[in-house]
Amino acid sequence: MIEQLLRFLTEGGVHSYEDLAKRLSISMPLLEMMLEDLSRLGYLRPADSDCGTHCSSCSIGSCSITGPGRLWALTDKGAKAAARLD
């Protein structure tokens, strides 16, 4: 299931926690745990620490980092791992 989550994240674009949980047929707490595991293993990184004044050039456009959930970005290690899954 964590491999399927990694595949979804490589599709590009923005995915809400609700959308990912629904696509995986899992609870929100389980999704959050899986995202934290992928981060701990180096496949994802929290993007909210990198935003600062970069929002004007962000490819996402407008977002609400202070809302529920977090903003994640795929690392190079995550992208390589996802490519091996195909």
PyMOL commands that set and color helices and strands:
alter all, ss='L'
color gray80, all
select helices_A, chain A and resi 2-9+17-24+28-40+48-51+54-57+76-85
alter helices_A, ss='H'
color red, helices_A
select strands_A, chain A and resi 44-46+72-74
alter strands_A, ss='S'
color yellow, strands_A
deselect
rebuild
show_as cartoon
